[in-house]
Amino acid sequence: MKKAPPEFVTRIKTKMDTENLGINDLARKIGVSHPTITEIVTYENQPSFNTCAALSSWLGESPEMTMRSAGLLQSRALADEVTERSEHILENYKRRETKERALEYLEFLQVQEEKGEYNTHEKQEHKESLPRLSAVKGQV
């Protein structure tokens, strides 16, 4: 059986530890058998496409992103990965107003960048002023 990339296996193990999940817990949570999870986390074997699809929502990403990180699909350029990630985030917003606000903000950043007003220093200051994503997710 083909091996999964070490980064993929580490990410699964780390998230399991963070959520205090054992192999059986994760298997139940995503709807696969516990031997399937054992193959990934213990023997570091590459998951199937179906297993990646099941893991993707737990990992908070699109099935395609999970399949890429598991080595099942060819890697994309960074720009494509950012696009795919942002599309996945937008798709998961429930309210249309939230999607529209997110797009407006992206357009605002685009205009700033085109004008040369959004330099590296400002990006760092802006980034530091935003709440940590993990803290926000913890409030949900």
C-alpha positions in Angstrom: 0.0 0.0 0.0 1.2 3.5 -0.8 2.3 5.7 2.1 0.7 9.0 2.9 2.8 12.2 3.1 4.2 12.5 6.7 2.7 16.0 7.0 -0.8 14.6 6.3 -0.4 11.9 9.0 1.0 14.4 11.5 -1.9 16.7 10.9 -4.5 14.0 11.5 -2.7 12.8 14.7 -2.3 16.4 16.0 -6.0 17.2 15.5 -7.0 13.9 17.1 -4.8 14.8 20.1 -6.2 18.3 20.2 -9.8 17.0 20.2 -8.8 14.1 22.5 -10.1 11.6 20.0 -9.0 8.0 19.8 -9.0 5.9 16.6 -12.5 4.6 17.3 -13.8 8.1 18.2 -12.6 9.6 14.9 -13.8 6.7 12.9 -17.3 7.1 14.4 -17.2 10.8 14.0 -16.5 10.7 10.3 -18.4 7.5 9.5 -15.6 5.1 8.5 -14.3 1.9 10.1 -11.7 2.0 12.8 -9.3 -0.1 10.7 -9.4 2.6 8.1 -8.2 5.2 10.6 -5.6 2.7 12.0 -4.2 2.3 8.5 -3.6 6.1 8.3 -2.4 7.0 11.8 -0.6 3.8 12.7 0.8 2.5 9.5 0.8 5.8 7.7 -0.9 4.4 4.6 -2.5 6.6 2.1 -6.3 7.0 2.6 -8.8 6.3 -0.2 -10.7 9.1 -2.0 -13.8 8.2 0.0 -11.9 8.4 3.3 -10.5 11.8 2.3 -14.0 13.0 1.6 -15.1 11.9 5.0 -12.0 13.5 6.7 -12.4 16.8 4.9 -15.3 18.3 6.9 -13.6 17.2 10.1 -10.4 18.9 8.9 -12.4 22.0 7.9 -11.4 22.0 4.2 -12.7 20.9 0.8 -12.4 17.2 -0.2 -10.0 18.3 -2.9 -7.7 19.9 -0.4 -7.7 16.8 1.7 -7.0 14.6 -1.3 -4.1 16.8 -2.3 -2.5 16.8 1.1 -3.0 13.0 1.3 -1.1 12.7 -2.0 -4.1 11.5 -4.0 -4.3 14.5 -6.3 -1.5 16.6 -7.8 -0.4 19.6 -5.9 -1.6 23.0 -7.1 0.3 26.2 -7.2 -0.1 28.4 -4.0 -2.5 30.8 -5.8 -4.8 27.9 -6.7 -4.7 26.6 -3.2 -5.6 30.0 -1.8 -8.5 30.3 -4.3 -9.7 26.8 -3.4 -9.5 27.5 0.3 -11.4 30.8 0.0 -14.1 29.2 -2.2 -14.5 26.6 0.5 -14.9 29.2 3.2 -17.4 31.2 1.2 -19.4 28.1 0.4 -19.8 27.4 4.1 -21.2 30.8 5.1 -24.8 30.3 5.7 -26.1 33.8 5.2 -25.8 35.6 1.9 -25.0 38.9 3.7 -21.9 37.3 5.2 -20.7 36.1 1.8 -21.3 39.5 0.4 -19.4 41.2 3.2 -16.5 38.8 2.8 -16.3 39.6 -1.0 -16.5 43.3 -0.3 -13.6 43.0 2.0 -11.6 41.1 -0.6 -12.4 43.7 -3.2 -11.3 46.4 -0.7 -7.9 44.7 -0.2 -7.5 44.3 -3.9 -8.0 48.1 -4.5 -5.6 48.9 -1.7 -3.0 46.6 -3.2 -3.5 48.1 -6.6 -3.0 51.6 -5.2 0.1 50.4 -3.4 -1.5 51.2 -0.1 -1.4 47.8 1.4 2.3 47.1 2.1 3.9 44.4 4.1 4.1 46.5 7.3 0.4 47.4 7.2 -0.4 43.7 6.5 1.4 42.7 9.7 -0.4 45.4 11.7 -3.7 44.4 10.3 -3.0 40.8 10.9 -2.1 41.5 14.6 -5.3 43.5 15.1 -7.5 40.6 14.0 -8.6 38.1 16.6 -6.9 34.7 16.5 -8.9 32.3 14.3 -8.5 29.6 16.9 -10.1 31.9 19.5 -13.0 32.8 17.3 -13.6 29.1 16.4 -13.6 28.3 20.1 -16.5 30.7 20.6 -18.7 29.0 18.1 
